């Protein structure tokens, strides 16, 4: 059953305030209404812009197919939400930005100008590119289009750089350049959270420098991006870049990050293993036989966003259904909501109905809600704190106003 959020208006009685308390309506300079508003406060649908970052190197065909196969369950979970109506859209970029290699004594640098953070066009049923570069959650053909969009092929760079691809996608000039001119303008919405989902079987090799500082060689026994990792732009710097994102109104943009990457199946650890075969020696991550190198940086950035690593899973899993459902759960649980028709933060009361039927009451006065007032072209927001943090299995979120009549 689809859950809906209700906003309810309550009258404040003298007993509620207590004989020793004074109504905030009577405070000097108070702007609180003496009567209840005619309209109840409204909780806006939760807006999330979802950016998949697909590794399109030569080893990723099966993994792309595996992700595409499980998208119906992922989309359905997104639509069901967590007690709040969901308004989402999806786009895809690749991990291809550049490739710097030393081949037969000659250094070669290639830049993937048609990718490099650019939203990839949605293919039609025959595989031909269309003018569409992202898909709305309300699109009746969402799953079909999304499946085609995820399968980005295997002709991309073998020097995967998902962090830099995202950095390019969400910053100037791409973020404000029209899609018709090769940019991504229109994808990121004001007031929307950004969920990034990286899908890769290899370590991140990202740098903001051009040409990139790491040089690959023909030696398959070496993980060059790990050995030369001190030359790359640090994980901390990329995390800081993503945390400083704002929308066009100046409001901070909430960023979520999830990774299906080269980490151990058993415990998500990163560690280098060398496999010696008749064809040579190859590197991979420990307990992840289909990976191509250890995911030290991939794991580190995921951990920056979630210390419990609920946002990280192994690319070496046989199927990705449960992983994608967990990511959908992450996407639908925001720790803030837009509100309108709220005359004063002191009147706000939020009730969270938990999965077991218990109701958690939260308020600004109690310290388990934080209120951010509205600004030009943006709604006010309530942020959940402490014991009132929202959970994925909450069944209802109700915003109430306590007012004196």
Secondary structure as GFF3:
##gff-version 3
##sequence-region A 1 405
A	DSSP	beta_strand	7	12	.	.	.	ID=ss1
A	DSSP	alpha_helix	14	17	.	.	.	ID=ss2
A	DSSP	three_ten_helix	24	26	.	.	.	ID=ss3
A	DSSP	beta_strand	42	43	.	.	.	ID=ss4
A	DSSP	beta_strand	46	54	.	.	.	ID=ss5
A	DSSP	alpha_helix	61	69	.	.	.	ID=ss6
A	DSSP	alpha_helix	71	80	.	.	.	ID=ss7
A	DSSP	beta_strand	86	94	.	.	.	ID=ss8
A	DSSP	beta_strand	98	103	.	.	.	ID=ss9
A	DSSP	beta_strand	106	111	.	.	.	ID=ss10
A	DSSP	beta_strand	135	136	.	.	.	ID=ss11
A	DSSP	alpha_helix	142	150	.	.	.	ID=ss12
A	DSSP	alpha_helix	162	170	.	.	.	ID=ss13
A	DSSP	three_ten_helix	174	176	.	.	.	ID=ss14
A	DSSP	three_ten_helix	179	181	.	.	.	ID=ss15
A	DSSP	beta_strand	193	199	.	.	.	ID=ss16
A	DSSP	alpha_helix	224	227	.	.	.	ID=ss17
A	DSSP	three_ten_helix	229	231	.	.	.	ID=ss18
A	DSSP	alpha_helix	235	243	.	.	.	ID=ss19
A	DSSP	beta_strand	255	261	.	.	.	ID=ss20
A	DSSP	beta_strand	272	277	.	.	.	ID=ss21
A	DSSP	beta_strand	280	285	.	.	.	ID=ss22
A	DSSP	alpha_helix	296	305	.	.	.	ID=ss23
A	DSSP	beta_strand	312	314	.	.	.	ID=ss24
A	DSSP	alpha_helix	321	332	.	.	.	ID=ss25
A	DSSP	beta_strand	336	340	.	.	.	ID=ss26
A	DSSP	three_ten_helix	345	347	.	.	.	ID=ss27
A	DSSP	beta_strand	348	353	.	.	.	ID=ss28
A	DSSP	beta_strand	359	363	.	.	.	ID=ss29
A	DSSP	beta_strand	369	372	.	.	.	ID=ss30
A	DSSP	beta_strand	380	384	.	.	.	ID=ss31
A	DSSP	three_ten_helix	386	388	.	.	.	ID=ss32
A	DSSP	beta_strand	396	404	.	.	.	ID=ss33
###
